[in-house]
Amino acid sequence: MAQIARAIQHQTAELASLVKQQAETAPHAAGTLKGLGKQAEEVVFLMRACGQYDVQLGQGEHGQALANTLLAAQVGASTKLRNAGFRQKMTNRLAVGIAGAHWGTHERFCLSVADFLTYTDAELDAFASEAKGAKGSDQRPTPPQRLDDWIARTKRQNDTWCLVYGAEWRDVRHNAMETLAEWHHLAQPHRWPLNVIMDIWGNYIGGLVKSSGSCLDSSRSLPTARR
């Protein structure tokens, strides 16, 4: 009986170890802090031109480290963030979206123009004081209904993008935004309604990230040079 008891105890310990190992190695859901893996780190690294771009927020940090830095900075250095041009409530959704390069509209956790609202200093102070790293809302805000609101939110999105991924992105993104706004406002609004403009922009920024991911996939498929 003693041998049977020891055998059962040994098997139970092995099963517990196996369950723990599977839990540790199981992939975490995309759009979560723990879901920020190596792929997200490499994509952001590429979007920063492999460290060559002028990055003001989270320079040299990627993945979970970048997300945690952004969350902490909202509380610990909010004035510095605002002086740099960052005037958003750093929710968990925003931090993970930025660190994971989750942009576009194809997934619920992806960041879109709708996420970049305007806030007063008082509202940002209250959030920094009360949140203290809290998750905040994970829901995407209501999208803009007017062209001027879309332009304002897009400018805030561009500011955030350039602060985290590099100032070198500013001209190309600003020119793309102005072109779409011109199509809607000056050309033929009935042919280029706002919802179409927003869809094009969402696909555009999502495509920028996707192209970086494609570069990574291509590089992995290259044969390793022999020594």
C-alpha positions in Angstrom: 0.0 0.0 0.0 2.9 2.4 0.8 4.4 1.8 -2.6 1.0 2.5 -4.3 0.6 5.7 -2.3 4.0 6.9 -3.3 3.3 6.0 -6.9 0.1 8.0 -6.8 1.8 10.9 -5.1 4.6 10.8 -7.8 2.1 10.8 -10.6 0.1 13.6 -9.1 3.2 15.7 -8.8 4.1 15.0 -12.4 0.6 16.0 -13.6 0.7 19.2 -11.6 4.1 20.0 -13.1 2.8 19.3 -16.6 -0.3 21.5 -16.1 1.9 24.3 -14.8 4.3 24.0 -17.8 1.4 24.0 -20.3 -0.1 27.1 -18.6 3.3 28.9 -18.8 3.9 28.1 -22.4 0.3 28.5 -23.7 -0.1 31.5 -26.0 -1.9 34.4 -24.4 -4.8 36.2 -26.0 -3.8 38.9 -28.5 -4.6 42.4 -27.3 -3.5 41.7 -23.7 -0.4 42.6 -21.8 0.8 39.0 -21.6 0.0 38.6 -25.3 2.8 40.9 -26.2 5.4 38.5 -27.4 8.5 38.5 -29.6 6.5 39.2 -32.7 5.2 42.5 -31.3 8.7 43.5 -30.1 10.2 42.9 -33.5 7.5 44.7 -35.4 7.9 47.9 -33.3 11.7 47.6 -33.7 11.2 47.6 -37.4 8.8 50.4 -37.4 11.4 52.4 -35.6 13.8 51.7 -38.4 15.8 49.3 -36.2 16.5 52.0 -33.6 17.4 54.7 -36.1 14.3 56.9 -35.8 13.8 59.7 -33.3 11.7 58.2 -30.6 10.5 60.4 -27.7 8.5 57.8 -25.6 9.8 54.4 -24.7 13.0 54.6 -26.6 14.8 51.2 -26.6 11.9 49.4 -25.0 9.6 47.0 -26.7 6.7 44.6 -25.9 5.6 44.3 -22.3 8.4 46.6 -21.1 7.1 49.3 -23.4 3.5 48.9 -22.4 4.4 49.0 -18.7 6.6 52.1 -19.2 3.7 53.9 -20.9 1.3 53.0 -18.1 3.7 54.1 -15.5 4.6 57.3 -17.3 1.0 58.4 -17.3 1.1 58.6 -13.5 4.7 59.4 -12.8 5.6 61.8 -15.6 2.3 63.2 -16.9 3.5 66.7 -17.3 6.5 65.5 -19.3 4.2 63.5 -21.5 2.0 66.5 -22.2 5.0 68.7 -23.0 6.1 66.1 -25.5 2.7 66.3 -27.1 1.1 63.3 -25.6 -2.4 64.2 -24.3 -4.2 60.9 -24.0 -5.4 58.9 -21.0 -3.0 56.0 -20.9 -5.5 53.1 -20.5 -4.5 49.5 -20.7 -6.1 49.3 -24.1 -4.0 52.2 -25.4 -0.7 51.0 -23.9 -1.1 47.4 -25.2 -2.2 48.7 -28.6 0.8 50.9 -29.0 3.3 48.4 -27.7 1.8 45.6 -29.7 1.4 47.8 -32.9 -2.3 46.9 -32.9 -3.6 49.4 -35.4 -6.6 49.4 -37.7 -10.2 48.3 -37.3 -10.1 44.6 -38.1 -9.9 43.5 -34.4 -11.7 44.8 -31.3 -8.4 45.5 -29.5 -6.9 47.4 -32.4 -6.5 51.2 -32.1 -8.3 53.4 -34.5 -8.8 57.2 -34.9 -11.8 56.8 -32.6 -9.5 56.1 -29.6 -7.8 59.5 -29.7 -10.2 61.9 -27.9 -9.4 65.4 -26.7 -8.9 65.9 -22.9 -8.3 69.0 -20.7 -5.5 69.2 -18.3 -8.0 68.8 -15.5 -9.3 65.5 -17.0 -5.8 64.2 -17.5 -4.8 65.1 -13.9 -7.9 63.4 -12.5 -7.2 60.2 -14.5 -3.5 60.2 -13.5 -4.6 60.7 -9.8 -7.4 58.2 -9.7 -6.3 55.5 -12.2 -2.8 54.7 -10.7 -2.2 52.1 -13.4 -5.8 50.9 -13.6 -6.9 49.3 -16.8 -9.5 51.9 -17.8 -12.0 51.2 -20.5 -11.2 48.5 -23.1 -14.0 49.6 -25.3 -13.4 51.5 -28.5 -15.0 54.9 -28.3 -17.7 56.0 -30.8 -16.1 57.0 -34.1 -16.2 60.6 -35.3 -19.3 61.8 -37.2 -17.9 65.0 -38.8 -14.8 65.6 -40.9 -13.4 68.2 -38.5 -13.6 65.7 -35.6 -12.0 63.0 -37.8 -9.1 65.4 -38.7 -8.6 66.4 -35.0 -8.5 62.8 -33.8 -6.3 61.7 -36.7 -3.8 64.5 -35.8 -3.7 63.2 -32.2 -3.2 59.6 -33.5 -0.4 60.8 -35.7 1.2 62.7 -32.8 1.1 59.5 -30.6 2.5 57.3 -33.5 5.4 59.7 -34.1 6.3 60.0 -30.4 6.5 56.2 -29.9 7.6 55.0 -33.4 9.6 58.0 -34.6 9.2 61.6 -35.7 10.3 60.6 -39.3 6.8 59.2 -39.8 5.1 62.6 -39.4 5.3 63.9 -43.0 4.0 60.8 -44.8 1.1 60.3 -42.3 0.2 64.0 -42.4 0.2 64.1 -46.2 -2.0 61.0 -46.3 -4.5 62.5 -43.9 -4.7 65.8 -45.8 -5.2 63.9 -49.1 -8.2 62.0 -47.7 -9.7 65.1 -46.2 -9.3 66.9 -49.5 -11.1 64.1 -51.3 -14.0 64.4 -49.0 -14.2 68.1 -48.5 -13.1 69.7 -51.7 -13.7 67.1 -54.4 -16.9 65.1 -54.2 -18.2 64.4 -50.7 -21.0 62.2 -52.1 -18.4 60.0 -53.7 -16.0 60.0 -50.8 -18.2 60.0 -47.7 -16.6 60.1 -44.2 -17.2 56.4 -43.5 -15.2 55.5 -46.6 -12.5 57.9 -45.8 -12.2 56.4 -42.3 -12.1 52.9 -43.7 -9.3 53.8 -46.1 -7.3 55.4 -43.2 -7.9 52.3 -41.0 -6.7 50.0 -43.8 -3.7 52.3 -44.4 -2.3 52.3 -40.9 -3.1 48.6 -40.5 -1.2 48.0 -43.7 1.9 49.8 -42.4 2.0 47.4 -39.5 1.3 44.4 -41.7 4.1 45.3 -44.1 6.5 45.2 -41.1 5.2 41.8 -40.2 5.7 40.6 -43.8 9.3 41.8 -43.7 9.9 39.7 -40.6 8.3 36.6 -42.1 10.4 37.1 -45.3 13.6 37.5 -43.3 12.9 34.3 -41.3 12.5 32.3 -44.6 15.9 33.4 -45.8 18.5 30.6 -45.7 21.1 31.0 -42.9 24.5 31.9 -44.2 27.1 29.2 -43.7 30.2 29.9 -41.8 
